[in-house]
Amino acid sequence: MPEPLTLDTFRADLAECLFLEPDDVDLADNPLDSGLDSLRIVTLLERWQAAGAQVTFVELAERTSFAQWWQLLTERSRGADHADA
């Protein structure tokens, strides 16, 4: 079963794809400017959908910061723990 989607797991997922430490992920950064390509975004999307987020690739692509992604994911997650810790 996938790990629940929390801010910590969100940062960890991003960090894995960006080859960073989770604490080095700046939520104000633009995903594309940070180095994410469409394949990595799809990989993240599938992981987050498995954790209960009901979002699409287009919805993510329309947002210009990781913070906007997190807001969308928390709004569209079912049964997930949204702790900011």
N, CA, C and O atoms as a CHARMM CRD file, in Angstrom:
* protein
*
  340
    1    1 MET  N      0.85200  -1.18500   0.00000 PROA 1      0.00000
    2    1 MET  CA     0.00000   0.00000   0.00000 PROA 1      0.00000
    3    1 MET  C      0.89300   1.24200   0.00000 PROA 1      0.00000
    4    1 MET  O      1.87200   1.29000   0.74500 PROA 1      0.00000
    5    2 PRO  N      0.57900   2.23600  -0.81300 PROA 2      0.00000
    6    2 PRO  CA     1.39300   3.45100  -0.89000 PROA 2      0.00000
    7    2 PRO  C      1.37800   4.21500   0.42500 PROA 2      0.00000
    8    2 PRO  O      0.41900   4.15400   1.19400 PROA 2      0.00000
    9    3 GLU  N      2.45500   4.92700   0.65500 PROA 3      0.00000
   10    3 GLU  CA     2.55300   5.78000   1.82900 PROA 3      0.00000
   11    3 GLU  C      1.57600   6.93200   1.67900 PROA 3      0.00000
   12    3 GLU  O      1.41200   7.45800   0.57700 PROA 3      0.00000
   13    4 PRO  N      0.91700   7.34200   2.77300 PROA 4      0.00000
   14    4 PRO  CA    -0.00900   8.47400   2.68000 PROA 4      0.00000
   15    4 PRO  C      0.71000   9.72900   2.20200 PROA 4      0.00000
   16    4 PRO  O      1.89900   9.91800   2.45700 PROA 4      0.00000
   17    5 LEU  N     -0.02000  10.56300   1.51900 PROA 5      0.00000
   18    5 LEU  CA     0.54700  11.79300   0.99500 PROA 5      0.00000
   19    5 LEU  C      0.56700  12.85900   2.08200 PROA 5      0.00000
   20    5 LEU  O     -0.47700  13.33500   2.52900 PROA 5      0.00000
   21    6 THR  N      1.76600  13.22000   2.49300 PROA 6      0.00000
   22    6 THR  CA     1.98400  14.28700   3.46600 PROA 6      0.00000
   23    6 THR  C      2.96100  15.26600   2.82900 PROA 6      0.00000
   24    6 THR  O      3.53600  14.99100   1.77600 PROA 6      0.00000
   25    7 LEU  N      3.13900  16.39500   3.47000 PROA 7      0.00000
   26    7 LEU  CA     4.11900  17.34700   2.95200 PROA 7      0.00000
   27    7 LEU  C      5.51600  16.72600   2.94700 PROA 7      0.00000
   28    7 LEU  O      6.31200  16.98700   2.04500 PROA 7      0.00000
   29    8 ASP  N      5.80900  15.91100   3.94800 PROA 8      0.00000
   30    8 ASP  CA     7.11500  15.24500   3.99200 PROA 8      0.00000
   31    8 ASP  C      7.29200  14.26200   2.83600 PROA 8      0.00000
   32    8 ASP  O      8.35400  14.22800   2.21600 PROA 8      0.00000
   33    9 THR  N      6.27200  13.46800   2.54000 PROA 9      0.00000
   34    9 THR  CA     6.40100  12.51700   1.43100 PROA 9      0.00000
   35    9 THR  C      6.41500  13.24700   0.09500 PROA 9      0.00000
   36    9 THR  O      7.10200  12.82600  -0.83600 PROA 9      0.00000
   37   10 PHE  N      5.66200  14.33800  -0.00500 PROA 10     0.00000
   38   10 PHE  CA     5.66700  15.15700  -1.20900 PROA 10     0.00000
   39   10 PHE  C      7.07400  15.69400  -1.46800 PROA 10     0.00000
   40   10 PHE  O      7.58800  15.58400  -2.58100 PROA 10     0.00000
   41   11 ARG  N      7.69400  16.27300  -0.44100 PROA 11     0.00000
   42   11 ARG  CA     9.06100  16.78500  -0.57400 PROA 11     0.00000
   43   11 ARG  C     10.03600  15.66200  -0.90500 PROA 11     0.00000
   44   11 ARG  O     10.92600  15.83800  -1.73600 PROA 11     0.00000
   45   12 ALA  N      9.87500  14.52400  -0.26800 PROA 12     0.00000
   46   12 ALA  CA    10.77300  13.38800  -0.52300 PROA 12     0.00000
   47   12 ALA  C     10.63800  12.89600  -1.95900 PROA 12     0.00000
   48   12 ALA  O     11.63500  12.56700  -2.60100 PROA 12     0.00000
   49   13 ASP  N      9.41400  12.84300  -2.46100 PROA 13     0.00000
   50   13 ASP  CA     9.18700  12.41900  -3.84800 PROA 13     0.00000
   51   13 ASP  C      9.85300  13.38700  -4.82100 PROA 13     0.00000
   52   13 ASP  O     10.52200  12.97000  -5.76700 PROA 13     0.00000
   53   14 LEU  N      9.66300  14.67700  -4.58000 PROA 14     0.00000
   54   14 LEU  CA    10.28100  15.67600  -5.44500 PROA 14     0.00000
   55   14 LEU  C     11.80100  15.58900  -5.37100 PROA 14     0.00000
   56   14 LEU  O     12.48300  15.62600  -6.39600 PROA 14     0.00000
   57   15 ALA  N     12.32200  15.47600  -4.16900 PROA 15     0.00000
   58   15 ALA  CA    13.77100  15.41800  -3.97300 PROA 15     0.00000
   59   15 ALA  C     14.37600  14.23500  -4.70600 PROA 15     0.00000
   60   15 ALA  O     15.45300  14.35000  -5.29200 PROA 15     0.00000
   61   16 GLU  N     13.69500  13.10100  -4.67900 PROA 16     0.00000
   62   16 GLU  CA    14.18700  11.90900  -5.37600 PROA 16     0.00000
   63   16 GLU  C     14.33400  12.17900  -6.87600 PROA 16     0.00000
   64   16 GLU  O     15.33200  11.79400  -7.48400 PROA 16     0.00000
   65   17 CYS  N     13.35500  12.82800  -7.45600 PROA 17     0.00000
   66   17 CYS  CA    13.39800  13.11100  -8.89300 PROA 17     0.00000
   67   17 CYS  C     14.36600  14.23300  -9.25000 PROA 17     0.00000
   68   17 CYS  O     14.86300  14.29800 -10.37500 PROA 17     0.00000
   69   18 LEU  N     14.63100  15.11100  -8.29200 PROA 18     0.00000
   70   18 LEU  CA    15.51300  16.25100  -8.55200 PROA 18     0.00000
   71   18 LEU  C     16.93800  16.02000  -8.05300 PROA 18     0.00000
   72   18 LEU  O     17.79900  16.88900  -8.18900 PROA 18     0.00000
   73   19 PHE  N     17.18000  14.83600  -7.47200 PROA 19     0.00000
   74   19 PHE  CA    18.49500  14.49100  -6.93500 PROA 19     0.00000
   75   19 PHE  C     18.93000  15.48300  -5.86200 PROA 19     0.00000
   76   19 PHE  O     20.06400  15.96100  -5.84800 PROA 19     0.00000
   77   20 LEU  N     17.98700  15.77700  -4.96000 PROA 20     0.00000
   78   20 LEU  CA    18.21400  16.68900  -3.84500 PROA 20     0.00000
   79   20 LEU  C     17.84800  15.99200  -2.54400 PROA 20     0.00000
   80   20 LEU  O     17.30600  14.88600  -2.54200 PROA 20     0.00000
   81   21 GLU  N     18.15300  16.65800  -1.44600 PROA 21     0.00000
   82   21 GLU  CA    17.65000  16.24500  -0.14600 PROA 21     0.00000
   83   21 GLU  C     16.27100  16.90000   0.01700 PROA 21     0.00000
   84   21 GLU  O     16.04900  17.99700  -0.49500 PROA 21     0.00000
   85   22 PRO  N     15.34500  16.24000   0.72600 PROA 22     0.00000
   86   22 PRO  CA    14.00800  16.82600   0.87700 PROA 22     0.00000
   87   22 PRO  C     14.01200  18.25200   1.41700 PROA 22     0.00000
   88   22 PRO  O     13.20300  19.07200   0.98400 PROA 22     0.00000
   89   23 ASP  N     14.90000  18.56000   2.34600 PROA 23     0.00000
   90   23 ASP  CA    14.94500  19.91200   2.89800 PROA 23     0.00000
   91   23 ASP  C     15.44800  20.94300   1.89400 PROA 23     0.00000
   92   23 ASP  O     15.27900  22.14400   2.10600 PROA 23     0.00000
   93   24 ASP  N     16.06400  20.49000   0.80600 PROA 24     0.00000
   94   24 ASP  CA    16.57900  21.39700  -0.21900 PROA 24     0.00000
   95   24 ASP  C     15.54000  21.72900  -1.28600 PROA 24     0.00000
   96   24 ASP  O     15.80400  22.54700  -2.16700 PROA 24     0.00000
   97   25 VAL  N     14.37300  21.11200  -1.22100 PROA 25     0.00000
   98   25 VAL  CA    13.30200  21.40000  -2.18000 PROA 25     0.00000
   99   25 VAL  C     12.62000  22.69900  -1.75400 PROA 25     0.00000
  100   25 VAL  O     12.06000  22.78600  -0.66200 PROA 25     0.00000
  101   26 ASP  N     12.67200  23.69800  -2.62000 PROA 26     0.00000
  102   26 ASP  CA    12.03400  24.98200  -2.36000 PROA 26     0.00000
  103   26 ASP  C     10.64700  24.96100  -3.00400 PROA 26     0.00000
  104   26 ASP  O     10.52000  24.87700  -4.22600 PROA 26     0.00000
  105   27 LEU  N      9.62100  25.03700  -2.17600 PROA 27     0.00000
  106   27 LEU  CA     8.25200  24.94700  -2.69200 PROA 27     0.00000
  107   27 LEU  C      7.87700  26.12600  -3.57600 PROA 27     0.00000
  108   27 LEU  O      6.88700  26.05300  -4.30400 PROA 27     0.00000
  109   28 ALA  N      8.63700  27.19900  -3.53100 PROA 28     0.00000
  110   28 ALA  CA     8.37400  28.35300  -4.39600 PROA 28     0.00000
  111   28 ALA  C      8.90900  28.13900  -5.80600 PROA 28     0.00000
  112   28 ALA  O      8.56700  28.89300  -6.71600 PROA 28     0.00000
  113   29 ASP  N      9.74800  27.11400  -5.99900 PROA 29     0.00000
  114   29 ASP  CA    10.36400  26.87600  -7.30200 PROA 29     0.00000
  115   29 ASP  C      9.35300  26.41000  -8.34100 PROA 29     0.00000
  116   29 ASP  O      8.35000  25.77000  -8.02400 PROA 29     0.00000
  117   30 ASN  N      9.65000  26.75100  -9.58500 PROA 30     0.00000
  118   30 ASN  CA     8.88100  26.29200 -10.73000 PROA 30     0.00000
  119   30 ASN  C      9.32900  24.86400 -11.06000 PROA 30     0.00000
  120   30 ASN  O     10.52600  24.62300 -11.21000 PROA 30     0.00000
  121   31 PRO  N      8.39900  23.91700 -11.17500 PROA 31     0.00000
  122   31 PRO  CA     8.77800  22.53300 -11.44800 PROA 31     0.00000
  123   31 PRO  C      9.62400  22.34900 -12.70600 PROA 31     0.00000
  124   31 PRO  O     10.59600  21.59400 -12.69000 PROA 31     0.00000
  125   32 LEU  N      9.27100  23.01900 -13.78000 PROA 32     0.00000
  126   32 LEU  CA    10.02700  22.83400 -15.02100 PROA 32     0.00000
  127   32 LEU  C     11.39500  23.48800 -14.93300 PROA 32     0.00000
  128   32 LEU  O     12.37800  22.93800 -15.42900 PROA 32     0.00000
  129   33 ASP  N     11.46800  24.65000 -14.30900 PROA 33     0.00000
  130   33 ASP  CA    12.75100  25.32300 -14.13600 PROA 33     0.00000
  131   33 ASP  C     13.66700  24.54500 -13.19800 PROA 33     0.00000
  132   33 ASP  O     14.88800  24.68500 -13.25700 PROA 33     0.00000
  133   34 SER  N     13.07500  23.73100 -12.33800 PROA 34     0.00000
  134   34 SER  CA    13.86200  22.93100 -11.38900 PROA 34     0.00000
  135   34 SER  C     14.46400  21.69500 -12.02200 PROA 34     0.00000
  136   34 SER  O     15.31900  21.04200 -11.42300 PROA 34     0.00000
  137   35 GLY  N     14.02500  21.36700 -13.23500 PROA 35     0.00000
  138   35 GLY  CA    14.59500  20.23300 -13.93000 PROA 35     0.00000
  139   35 GLY  C     13.66400  19.05300 -14.13400 PROA 35     0.00000
  140   35 GLY  O     14.08700  18.02000 -14.65300 PROA 35     0.00000
  141   36 LEU  N     12.41300  19.18100 -13.74100 PROA 36     0.00000
  142   36 LEU  CA    11.47500  18.08100 -13.98400 PROA 36     0.00000
  143   36 LEU  C     11.05200  18.08300 -15.44200 PROA 36     0.00000
  144   36 LEU  O     10.70400  19.12500 -15.99600 PROA 36     0.00000
  145   37 ASP  N     11.08300  16.92100 -16.05200 PROA 37     0.00000
  146   37 ASP  CA    10.56800  16.77400 -17.40700 PROA 37     0.00000
  147   37 ASP  C      9.25000  16.01600 -17.33600 PROA 37     0.00000
  148   37 ASP  O      8.83800  15.57800 -16.26200 PROA 37     0.00000
  149   38 SER  N      8.60200  15.86300 -18.46100 PROA 38     0.00000
  150   38 SER  CA     7.27300  15.25200 -18.46500 PROA 38     0.00000
  151   38 SER  C      7.28500  13.81300 -17.95100 PROA 38     0.00000
  152   38 SER  O      6.33100  13.39100 -17.29900 PROA 38     0.00000
  153   39 LEU  N      8.33000  13.06500 -18.22600 PROA 39     0.00000
  154   39 LEU  CA     8.40000  11.68200 -17.74800 PROA 39     0.00000
  155   39 LEU  C      8.46900  11.63300 -16.23000 PROA 39     0.00000
  156   39 LEU  O      7.79600  10.81800 -15.60000 PROA 39     0.00000
  157   40 ARG  N      9.27500  12.49700 -15.64600 PROA 40     0.00000
  158   40 ARG  CA     9.37200  12.53000 -14.17800 PROA 40     0.00000
  159   40 ARG  C      8.06500  13.00800 -13.56200 PROA 40     0.00000
  160   40 ARG  O      7.65500  12.51300 -12.51200 PROA 40     0.00000
  161   41 ILE  N      7.41000  13.96300 -14.20400 PROA 41     0.00000
  162   41 ILE  CA     6.12600  14.43200 -13.69100 PROA 41     0.00000
  163   41 ILE  C      5.10000  13.31200 -13.71400 PROA 41     0.00000
  164   41 ILE  O      4.33700  13.15100 -12.76100 PROA 41     0.00000
  165   42 VAL  N      5.07200  12.53900 -14.78500 PROA 42     0.00000
  166   42 VAL  CA     4.14600  11.40700 -14.86600 PROA 42     0.00000
  167   42 VAL  C      4.45700  10.37800 -13.77700 PROA 42     0.00000
  168   42 VAL  O      3.54300   9.81800 -13.17200 PROA 42     0.00000
  169   43 THR  N      5.72200  10.13500 -13.53300 PROA 43     0.00000
  170   43 THR  CA     6.11700   9.19400 -12.47700 PROA 43     0.00000
  171   43 THR  C      5.61100   9.67600 -11.12100 PROA 43     0.00000
  172   43 THR  O      5.05500   8.89700 -10.34700 PROA 43     0.00000
  173   44 LEU  N      5.80700  10.96400 -10.83600 PROA 44     0.00000
  174   44 LEU  CA     5.30900  11.53000  -9.58400 PROA 44     0.00000
  175   44 LEU  C      3.78500  11.46700  -9.52300 PROA 44     0.00000
  176   44 LEU  O      3.20900  11.10500  -8.49700 PROA 44     0.00000
  177   45 LEU  N      3.14900  11.81700 -10.61500 PROA 45     0.00000
  178   45 LEU  CA     1.69100  11.80600 -10.67300 PROA 45     0.00000
  179   45 LEU  C      1.13800  10.41900 -10.36900 PROA 45     0.00000
  180   45 LEU  O      0.18500  10.28400  -9.60100 PROA 45     0.00000
  181   46 GLU  N      1.72200   9.40500 -10.95700 PROA 46     0.00000
  182   46 GLU  CA     1.24800   8.03700 -10.70500 PROA 46     0.00000
  183   46 GLU  C      1.41300   7.66200  -9.23600 PROA 46     0.00000
  184   46 GLU  O      0.54800   7.00400  -8.65900 PROA 46     0.00000
  185   47 ARG  N      2.51100   8.07500  -8.63800 PROA 47     0.00000
  186   47 ARG  CA     2.74800   7.79900  -7.21900 PROA 47     0.00000
  187   47 ARG  C      1.69300   8.49400  -6.36500 PROA 47     0.00000
  188   47 ARG  O      1.14100   7.90200  -5.43800 PROA 47     0.00000
  189   48 TRP  N      1.41700   9.76300  -6.68900 PROA 48     0.00000
  190   48 TRP  CA     0.45500  10.51900  -5.89900 PROA 48     0.00000
  191   48 TRP  C     -0.97700  10.04200  -6.13600 PROA 48     0.00000
  192   48 TRP  O     -1.79700  10.07000  -5.21900 PROA 48     0.00000
  193   49 GLN  N     -1.27900   9.61100  -7.34100 PROA 49     0.00000
  194   49 GLN  CA    -2.60600   9.05100  -7.60100 PROA 49     0.00000
  195   49 GLN  C     -2.79400   7.75100  -6.82100 PROA 49     0.00000
  196   49 GLN  O     -3.88100   7.48800  -6.30600 PROA 49     0.00000
  197   50 ALA  N     -1.75300   6.95000  -6.73300 PROA 50     0.00000
  198   50 ALA  CA    -1.83400   5.70400  -5.96400 PROA 50     0.00000
  199   50 ALA  C     -2.05300   5.98500  -4.47900 PROA 50     0.00000
  200   50 ALA  O     -2.63100   5.16600  -3.76400 PROA 50     0.00000
  201   51 ALA  N     -1.58900   7.14600  -4.02200 PROA 51     0.00000
  202   51 ALA  CA    -1.77200   7.54400  -2.62300 PROA 51     0.00000
  203   51 ALA  C     -3.12100   8.22700  -2.38900 PROA 51     0.00000
  204   51 ALA  O     -3.43500   8.61600  -1.26400 PROA 51     0.00000
  205   52 GLY  N     -3.91700   8.37300  -3.45100 PROA 52     0.00000
  206   52 GLY  CA    -5.26800   8.89100  -3.29200 PROA 52     0.00000
  207   52 GLY  C     -5.54400  10.25300  -3.89500 PROA 52     0.00000
  208   52 GLY  O     -6.67100  10.74300  -3.81500 PROA 52     0.00000
  209   53 ALA  N     -4.53500  10.88300  -4.50300 PROA 53     0.00000
  210   53 ALA  CA    -4.75900  12.20000  -5.10300 PROA 53     0.00000
  211   53 ALA  C     -5.43700  12.05300  -6.45900 PROA 53     0.00000
  212   53 ALA  O     -4.98900  11.28300  -7.30900 PROA 53     0.00000
  213   54 GLN  N     -6.49500  12.78200  -6.64700 PROA 54     0.00000
  214   54 GLN  CA    -7.23700  12.73200  -7.91000 PROA 54     0.00000
  215   54 GLN  C     -6.91100  13.97400  -8.72200 PROA 54     0.00000
  216   54 GLN  O     -7.68800  14.92800  -8.76900 PROA 54     0.00000
  217   55 VAL  N     -5.74700  13.94300  -9.35800 PROA 55     0.00000
  218   55 VAL  CA    -5.27600  15.05500 -10.18100 PROA 55     0.00000
  219   55 VAL  C     -4.80300  14.50400 -11.52000 PROA 55     0.00000
  220   55 VAL  O     -4.54000  13.31000 -11.66600 PROA 55     0.00000
  221   56 THR  N     -4.70300  15.40200 -12.48700 PROA 56     0.00000
  222   56 THR  CA    -4.24300  15.00500 -13.81600 PROA 56     0.00000
  223   56 THR  C     -2.92600  15.69600 -14.14600 PROA 56     0.00000
  224   56 THR  O     -2.52600  16.65100 -13.48000 PROA 56     0.00000
  225   57 PHE  N     -2.27400  15.20800 -15.16600 PROA 57     0.00000
  226   57 PHE  CA    -1.03400  15.80100 -15.64600 PROA 57     0.00000
  227   57 PHE  C     -1.25300  17.26000 -16.03600 PROA 57     0.00000
  228   57 PHE  O     -0.45200  18.12700 -15.68600 PROA 57     0.00000
  229   58 VAL  N     -2.32800  17.52800 -16.75300 PROA 58     0.00000
  230   58 VAL  CA    -2.61900  18.88800 -17.21100 PROA 58     0.00000
  231   58 VAL  C     -2.79300  19.82100 -16.02500 PROA 58     0.00000
  232   58 VAL  O     -2.30500  20.95000 -16.05200 PROA 58     0.00000
  233   59 GLU  N     -3.48000  19.36700 -14.98300 PROA 59     0.00000
  234   59 GLU  CA    -3.67000  20.21800 -13.80800 PROA 59     0.00000
  235   59 GLU  C     -2.33700  20.57700 -13.16100 PROA 59     0.00000
  236   59 GLU  O     -2.14000  21.71500 -12.73400 PROA 59     0.00000
  237   60 LEU  N     -1.42500  19.61800 -13.08600 PROA 60     0.00000
  238   60 LEU  CA    -0.09900  19.92100 -12.55100 PROA 60     0.00000
  239   60 LEU  C      0.64300  20.86900 -13.47800 PROA 60     0.00000
  240   60 LEU  O      1.26200  21.83000 -13.02000 PROA 60     0.00000
  241   61 ALA  N      0.58500  20.60700 -14.76700 PROA 61     0.00000
  242   61 ALA  CA     1.32800  21.41000 -15.73800 PROA 61     0.00000
  243   61 ALA  C      0.86600  22.86800 -15.74400 PROA 61     0.00000
  244   61 ALA  O      1.63700  23.76100 -16.09300 PROA 61     0.00000
  245   62 GLU  N     -0.36900  23.10800 -15.36600 PROA 62     0.00000
  246   62 GLU  CA    -0.90400  24.48000 -15.35500 PROA 62     0.00000
  247   62 GLU  C     -0.39900  25.30100 -14.16500 PROA 62     0.00000
  248   62 GLU  O     -0.53400  26.52400 -14.14800 PROA 62     0.00000
  249   63 ARG  N      0.17800  24.62900 -13.18100 PROA 63     0.00000
  250   63 ARG  CA     0.63300  25.32400 -11.97900 PROA 63     0.00000
  251   63 ARG  C      2.13000  25.59600 -12.05500 PROA 63     0.00000
  252   63 ARG  O      2.89100  24.80100 -12.60800 PROA 63     0.00000
  253   64 THR  N      2.53900  26.72300 -11.49700 PROA 64     0.00000
  254   64 THR  CA     3.90500  27.19300 -11.71900 PROA 64     0.00000
  255   64 THR  C      4.81900  27.10400 -10.50000 PROA 64     0.00000
  256   64 THR  O      5.91700  27.65900 -10.50600 PROA 64     0.00000
  257   65 SER  N      4.37200  26.41200  -9.45900 PROA 65     0.00000
  258   65 SER  CA     5.25300  26.21800  -8.31000 PROA 65     0.00000
  259   65 SER  C      4.90500  24.89600  -7.62900 PROA 65     0.00000
  260   65 SER  O      3.80000  24.37200  -7.76200 PROA 65     0.00000
  261   66 PHE  N      5.88700  24.38200  -6.89800 PROA 66     0.00000
  262   66 PHE  CA     5.63100  23.16500  -6.12400 PROA 66     0.00000
  263   66 PHE  C      4.58400  23.43000  -5.04900 PROA 66     0.00000
  264   66 PHE  O      3.81600  22.53200  -4.70300 PROA 66     0.00000
  265   67 ALA  N      4.54200  24.64300  -4.51800 PROA 67     0.00000
  266   67 ALA  CA     3.53000  24.99500  -3.51900 PROA 67     0.00000
  267   67 ALA  C      2.12500  24.88600  -4.11800 PROA 67     0.00000
  268   67 ALA  O      1.19800  24.42200  -3.45300 PROA 67     0.00000
  269   68 GLN  N      1.97100  25.31200  -5.36500 PROA 68     0.00000
  270   68 GLN  CA     0.66800  25.18200  -6.03200 PROA 68     0.00000
  271   68 GLN  C      0.33700  23.71300  -6.26800 PROA 68     0.00000
  272   68 GLN  O     -0.82400  23.31600  -6.17100 PROA 68     0.00000
  273   69 TRP  N      1.34600  22.90400  -6.57500 PROA 69     0.00000
  274   69 TRP  CA     1.10700  21.46300  -6.70700 PROA 69     0.00000
  275   69 TRP  C      0.60300  20.90200  -5.38700 PROA 69     0.00000
  276   69 TRP  O     -0.37700  20.15900  -5.35400 PROA 69     0.00000
  277   70 TRP  N      1.28600  21.26500  -4.28100 PROA 70     0.00000
  278   70 TRP  CA     0.91100  20.74600  -2.97100 PROA 70     0.00000
  279   70 TRP  C     -0.52300  21.16300  -2.61900 PROA 70     0.00000
  280   70 TRP  O     -1.29400  20.35800  -2.09700 PROA 70     0.00000
  281   71 GLN  N     -0.87400  22.41100  -2.90300 PROA 71     0.00000
  282   71 GLN  CA    -2.23200  22.86500  -2.62900 PROA 71     0.00000
  283   71 GLN  C     -3.25100  22.02700  -3.40900 PROA 71     0.00000
  284   71 GLN  O     -4.25900  21.59200  -2.85200 PROA 71     0.00000
  285   72 LEU  N     -2.98500  21.80600  -4.68900 PROA 72     0.00000
  286   72 LEU  CA    -3.88300  20.99700  -5.51300 PROA 72     0.00000
  287   72 LEU  C     -3.98200  19.57500  -4.97100 PROA 72     0.00000
  288   72 LEU  O     -5.07700  19.02500  -4.85200 PROA 72     0.00000
  289   73 LEU  N     -2.85000  18.99100  -4.64600 PROA 73     0.00000
  290   73 LEU  CA    -2.84000  17.61000  -4.15100 PROA 73     0.00000
  291   73 LEU  C     -3.61800  17.48300  -2.85200 PROA 73     0.00000
  292   73 LEU  O     -4.35600  16.51500  -2.67100 PROA 73     0.00000
  293   74 THR  N     -3.46900  18.43000  -1.95500 PROA 74     0.00000
  294   74 THR  CA    -4.20400  18.33500  -0.68800 PROA 74     0.00000
  295   74 THR  C     -5.70200  18.53600  -0.90000 PROA 74     0.00000
  296   74 THR  O     -6.51700  17.92700  -0.20700 PROA 74     0.00000
  297   75 GLU  N     -6.06000  19.38300  -1.85100 PROA 75     0.00000
  298   75 GLU  CA    -7.47700  19.59600  -2.14600 PROA 75     0.00000
  299   75 GLU  C     -8.11100  18.36800  -2.78600 PROA 75     0.00000
  300   75 GLU  O     -9.30600  18.12300  -2.62100 PROA 75     0.00000
  301   76 ARG  N     -7.31400  17.59900  -3.51200 PROA 76     0.00000
  302   76 ARG  CA    -7.84600  16.48700  -4.30000 PROA 76     0.00000
  303   76 ARG  C     -7.49100  15.10800  -3.74600 PROA 76     0.00000
  304   76 ARG  O     -7.68100  14.10500  -4.43300 PROA 76     0.00000
  305   77 SER  N     -6.98300  15.04100  -2.52300 PROA 77     0.00000
  306   77 SER  CA    -6.62700  13.73700  -1.94400 PROA 77     0.00000
  307   77 SER  C     -7.77400  13.20900  -1.11900 PROA 77     0.00000
  308   77 SER  O     -8.48500  13.95800  -0.45000 PROA 77     0.00000
  309   78 ARG  N     -7.93700  11.92700  -1.18100 PROA 78     0.00000
  310   78 ARG  CA    -8.96400  11.28400  -0.37000 PROA 78     0.00000
  311   78 ARG  C     -8.27400  10.35000   0.63200 PROA 78     0.00000
  312   78 ARG  O     -7.40400   9.55500   0.27600 PROA 78     0.00000
  313   79 GLY  N     -8.68000  10.47000   1.85200 PROA 79     0.00000
  314   79 GLY  CA    -8.16500   9.58800   2.88500 PROA 79     0.00000
  315   79 GLY  C     -6.69100   9.77700   3.18700 PROA 79     0.00000
  316   79 GLY  O     -6.06700   8.89600   3.77900 PROA 79     0.00000
  317   80 ALA  N     -6.13000  10.89300   2.79900 PROA 80     0.00000
  318   80 ALA  CA    -4.70800  11.11600   3.06300 PROA 80     0.00000
  319   80 ALA  C     -4.54300  12.01100   4.27100 PROA 80     0.00000
  320   80 ALA  O     -5.40000  12.83800   4.58200 PROA 80     0.00000
  321   81 ASP  N     -3.42000  11.82700   4.94600 PROA 81     0.00000
  322   81 ASP  CA    -3.05800  12.67600   6.07100 PROA 81     0.00000
  323   81 ASP  C     -2.33100  13.88500   5.51100 PROA 81     0.00000
  324   81 ASP  O     -1.28300  13.73100   4.88400 PROA 81     0.00000
  325   82 HSD  N     -2.84800  15.06100   5.71500 PROA 82     0.00000
  326   82 HSD  CA    -2.26600  16.26100   5.11100 PROA 82     0.00000
  327   82 HSD  C     -1.40200  17.03300   6.08800 PROA 82     0.00000
  328   82 HSD  O     -1.26900  18.25000   5.96500 PROA 82     0.00000
  329   83 ALA  N     -0.82700  16.36300   7.03300 PROA 83     0.00000
  330   83 ALA  CA    -0.00200  17.04700   8.02900 PROA 83     0.00000
  331   83 ALA  C      1.12800  17.79100   7.35700 PROA 83     0.00000
  332   83 ALA  O      1.74100  17.28900   6.41400 PROA 83     0.00000
  333   84 ASP  N      1.40000  18.97600   7.83800 PROA 84     0.00000
  334   84 ASP  CA     2.47600  19.79100   7.28800 PROA 84     0.00000
  335   84 ASP  C      3.79600  19.51800   7.97200 PROA 84     0.00000
  336   84 ASP  O      4.78900  20.18200   7.67800 PROA 84     0.00000
  337   85 ALA  N      3.82900  18.57900   8.85600 PROA 85     0.00000
  338   85 ALA  CA     5.06100  18.29400   9.60100 PROA 85     0.00000
  339   85 ALA  C      6.12100  17.66800   8.76100 PROA 85     0.00000
  340   85 ALA  O      7.20900  17.37500   9.25700 PROA 85     0.00000
